[in-house]
Amino acid sequence: MNMLKPVAFKDIKGWAEDDLNCALETFQRSAIEILQNGHGFKRQARFGGTRENWRKSCEKSLTAKRGRNFFETHFRAFQVNVDGGSGGLFTGYYEPMVLGSRTPSQDYRVPIYAPPGDLVTFSDVERETTGLNYGRRENGKAVGYYTRQQIESGALEGRGLELCFIKSWVDAFFIHVQGSGRVLLDDGQVIRLSYAAKNGQDYTGIGGILSARGIGTPQTMSMQLLRDWMAQNPSQTHELLWNNNSFIFFQVTEISDPHLGAIGAAKVNLTPLRSLAVDRSNWMFGTPLFIDTLEPREAQNGPSPFRHLMIAQDTGTAIKGLVRGDIYWGWGETAAQNSGHMKSPGQMFALLPHRLVEGLTG
């Protein structure tokens, strides 16, 4: 428990000013999923506990009316510390919107794929042998699944896996990175793409590749800088993208509530500025996490404080670490601008239900 330092709610900077009713509504969506299915508990998390540890707080949330009273009554707050300090890193992501078509054409030639049938979850023995969680079996032997380069070069053509077609591999890549997207089809219909699976290959950040080549720095690298560079260097774009072997597959989901985002890894719709992608090895889906960080300087109000209670409802290959989070900004130009530039230090406070705290201290 030395990574978790007990703290009074009143001592969390920004807690008293935050709209905790909005956080409660976001938590309630996770609570329903936990009570009905508990998808996240199929995998252990360092501070996740068991589904039973969460049951009471989830049940109580469904009849709660006041967010502040609910969280302060049913949870204990902890400042999260790592490596002798409490500082961490917070980035952002959003839901892109692009033009597309159900059928391929000269304008729309880049496929968005559904998960292929030969993509499998490896057994424990296969994981030890390959070092991978997912892949395919070739003549009964576990092997890595096709890489981004192989797939973009046609490895999955002819299987009928295409959900739709969009204009460029660059647009497809950023939908992959964000894990969701909206496609305005040429017939006027809008479809939502939600994460369904990944090929299991290692993720490599292409921003780091460019920085190592002297283009930008780790501090100045952003989605906008990446897009600008690829627009100016189209002949080198594929080579850059292919440095990242990871590839994402999608499913089409209904836009049931236009105020909510796509379905995240926690199997619930994401809420702008309340849903957080976390490292699943540390935090269970549904965990309330209070974030004290800064908006990017490119935001409308500049680097102003961002102090909100978020709910862990998503994850990402690049999200690694105890005090590490990716803030879901929503969709549209402002969300793209803010999320693309966000790379802010900050602190994290975890709210854990009493029964889970008892288990950890015990």
Residue pairs with C-beta under 8 A, 6 or more apart in sequence:
1 360
1 361
2 81
3 80
3 81
3 82
3 322
4 47
4 78
4 79
4 80
4 81
4 350
4 352
4 360
5 78
5 79
5 81
6 76
6 77
6 78
7 77
7 78
7 79
7 349
8 77
9 15
9 71
9 72
9 77
10 16
12 77
12 290
12 292
12 349
13 292
13 307
14 290
14 292
14 305
14 307
14 308
15 290
15 307
15 309
17 307
18 290
18 307
18 308
18 309
19 67
20 66
20 67
20 68
20 70
20 71
20 309
21 66
21 67
21 68
22 67
22 271
22 274
23 67
23 71
23 274
23 288
23 308
23 309
23 310
23 311
24 61
24 64
24 66
24 67
24 70
24 71
25 67
25 271
26 271
26 274
26 275
26 310
26 311
26 313
27 61
27 286
27 288
27 311
28 61
28 62
28 64
29 268
29 269
29 271
29 313
30 58
30 266
30 268
30 285
30 286
30 311
30 313
31 57
31 58
31 59
31 61
31 62
31 286
32 58
32 62
32 268
33 39
33 266
33 267
33 268
33 285
33 286
34 40
34 41
34 51
34 54
34 55
34 58
34 285
34 286
35 55
35 58
35 59
37 267
38 51
39 266
39 267
39 285
40 48
40 266
40 280
40 284
40 285
40 286
41 48
41 50
41 51
41 284
43 280
45 280
45 281
45 282
45 283
45 284
46 281
46 282
46 283
46 322
47 282
47 283
47 284
47 287
47 350
47 352
47 356
47 360
48 283
48 284
48 287
49 284
49 352
49 353
49 355
49 356
49 359
49 360
50 359
52 355
53 353
53 355
53 356
53 359
54 284
54 286
54 353
54 355
54 356
56 74
56 353
56 355
57 74
57 75
57 353
57 354
57 355
58 286
60 70
60 73
60 74
61 70
61 74
64 70
71 288
71 309
71 351
74 353
74 354
75 288
75 351
75 352
75 353
75 354
76 351
76 352
76 354
76 357
77 290
77 349
77 350
77 351
78 349
78 350
78 351
78 352
79 86
79 347
79 348
79 349
80 86
80 88
80 322
80 323
80 347
80 348
80 349
80 350
81 323
82 88
82 321
82 322
82 323
86 323
86 347
86 348
87 323
87 345
87 346
87 347
88 321
88 322
88 323
88 324
88 325
88 345
88 346
88 347
88 348
89 321
89 323
89 324
89 343
89 344
89 345
89 346
90 291
90 293
90 306
90 324
90 325
90 326
90 327
90 342
90 343
90 344
90 345
90 346
91 325
91 326
91 327
91 339
91 342
91 343
91 344
92 296
92 326
92 327
92 328
92 329
92 338
92 339
92 340
92 341
92 342
93 177
93 178
93 179
93 277
93 316
93 326
93 327
93 328
93 329
93 339
94 178
94 328
94 329
94 330
94 331
94 332
94 335
94 336
94 338
94 339
94 340
95 178
95 180
95 181
95 182
95 261
95 262
95 330
95 331
95 335
96 171
96 174
96 175
96 178
96 181
96 182
96 331
96 336
97 181
97 182
97 183
97 184
97 331
97 332
98 166
98 167
98 171
98 175
98 181
98 182
98 183
98 184
99 108
99 166
99 167
99 183
99 184
99 186
100 108
100 112
100 164
100 165
100 166
100 167
100 183
100 184
100 185
100 186
101 107
101 108
101 164
101 165
101 185
101 186
102 164
102 165
102 185
102 187
103 165
104 111
104 162
104 165
105 165
107 167
108 164
108 165
108 166
108 167
108 186
109 165
109 167
110 165
110 166
110 167
110 168
110 169
110 171
110 172
111 156
111 161
111 162
111 163
111 164
111 165
112 162
112 163
112 164
112 165
112 166
112 172
112 175
112 183
112 193
112 250
113 151
113 156
113 161
113 162
113 163
113 249
113 250
114 161
114 162
114 163
114 196
114 249
114 250
114 251
115 161
115 196
115 197
115 249
115 251
116 156
116 159
116 161
116 249
118 136
118 137
119 134
119 135
119 136
119 145
119 197
119 199
119 200
119 249
120 134
120 135
120 136
120 137
121 133
121 134
122 130
122 132
122 133
122 134
122 135
122 142
126 135
126 142
127 133
129 142
130 142
130 143
130 144
132 142
132 144
132 200
132 201
133 200
134 145
134 197
134 198
134 199
134 200
135 142
135 143
135 144
135 145
135 199
135 200
136 142
136 143
136 144
136 145
136 146
137 143
144 200
144 201
145 199
145 200
145 201
146 155
146 156
146 199
146 247
147 199
147 201
147 242
147 245
147 247
148 199
148 201
148 241
148 242
148 244
148 245
148 246
148 247
149 238
149 242
149 245
151 199
151 247
152 169
152 238
152 241
152 242
161 249
163 191
163 193
163 250
163 251
163 252
164 183
164 185
164 191
164 193
164 252
166 172
166 175
166 183
169 237
169 238
169 241
170 227
170 230
170 237
170 241
173 241
174 223
174 227
175 181
175 193
175 248
175 250
176 246
176 247
176 248
179 194
179 195
179 248
179 262
179 264
179 265
179 314
179 316
180 192
180 193
180 194
180 195
180 250
180 261
180 262
180 263
180 264
180 270
181 192
181 193
181 250
181 262
182 190
182 191
182 192
182 193
182 255
182 331
183 190
183 191
183 192
183 193
184 190
185 191
190 255
191 252
192 252
192 253
192 254
192 255
192 262
193 250
193 251
193 252
193 253
193 262
194 250
194 251
194 252
194 253
194 262
194 263
195 248
195 250
195 251
195 262
195 263
195 264
195 265
196 249
196 250
196 251
197 248
197 249
198 246
198 247
198 248
198 249
198 317
199 245
199 246
199 247
199 248
199 249
201 245
201 246
201 247
202 245
202 246
203 244
203 245
203 246
203 317
203 318
204 243
204 244
204 245
204 246
205 244
205 318
206 226
206 240
206 241
206 243
206 244
207 216
207 218
207 221
207 222
207 225
207 226
208 218
208 221
209 240
209 243
210 216
210 221
210 225
210 226
210 229
210 240
211 217
211 218
211 221
215 229
216 225
216 229
219 343
221 343
222 340
222 341
222 343
223 336
223 339
223 340
223 341
224 337
224 340
224 341
230 237
230 240
246 317
253 262
253 263
256 269
257 269
260 269
260 270
260 271
261 269
261 270
261 271
261 272
261 275
261 328
261 330
261 331
262 269
262 270
263 269
263 270
264 270
264 275
264 277
264 313
264 314
264 315
264 328
265 277
265 280
265 285
265 313
265 314
265 315
266 285
266 286
266 312
266 313
266 314
268 313
270 313
270 314
270 328
271 311
271 313
271 328
272 328
272 329
272 330
272 331
272 335
273 308
273 327
273 328
273 329
273 330
274 308
274 309
274 310
274 311
274 328
275 310
275 311
275 313
275 314
275 328
276 289
276 291
276 310
276 311
276 312
276 313
276 314
276 325
276 326
276 327
276 328
277 312
277 313
277 314
277 315
277 316
277 319
277 325
277 326
277 327
277 328
278 287
278 289
278 312
278 314
278 315
278 319
278 324
278 325
278 326
279 315
279 319
279 320
279 321
279 322
279 324
280 315
282 321
282 322
283 289
283 312
283 350
284 312
285 312
285 313
286 311
286 312
286 313
287 311
287 312
287 350
287 351
287 352
288 309
288 310
288 311
288 312
288 350
288 351
289 309
289 310
289 311
289 312
289 325
289 348
289 349
289 350
289 351
290 307
290 308
290 309
290 310
290 348
290 349
290 350
290 351
291 306
291 307
291 308
291 309
291 310
291 325
291 327
291 346
291 347
291 348
292 305
292 306
292 307
292 346
292 347
292 348
292 349
293 305
293 306
293 307
293 344
293 345
293 346
293 347
294 303
294 304
294 305
294 306
294 344
294 345
294 346
295 301
295 302
295 303
295 304
295 305
295 306
295 338
295 342
295 344
296 303
296 338
296 341
296 342
296 343
296 344
297 303
297 341
298 337
298 338
298 341
299 337
299 338
299 341
300 334
303 344
306 327
306 344
306 346
309 351
310 325
310 327
313 328
314 326
314 328
316 326
318 326
319 325
319 326
322 348
323 346
323 347
323 348
325 348
327 339
327 342
329 335
329 336
329 338
329 339
329 342
352 360
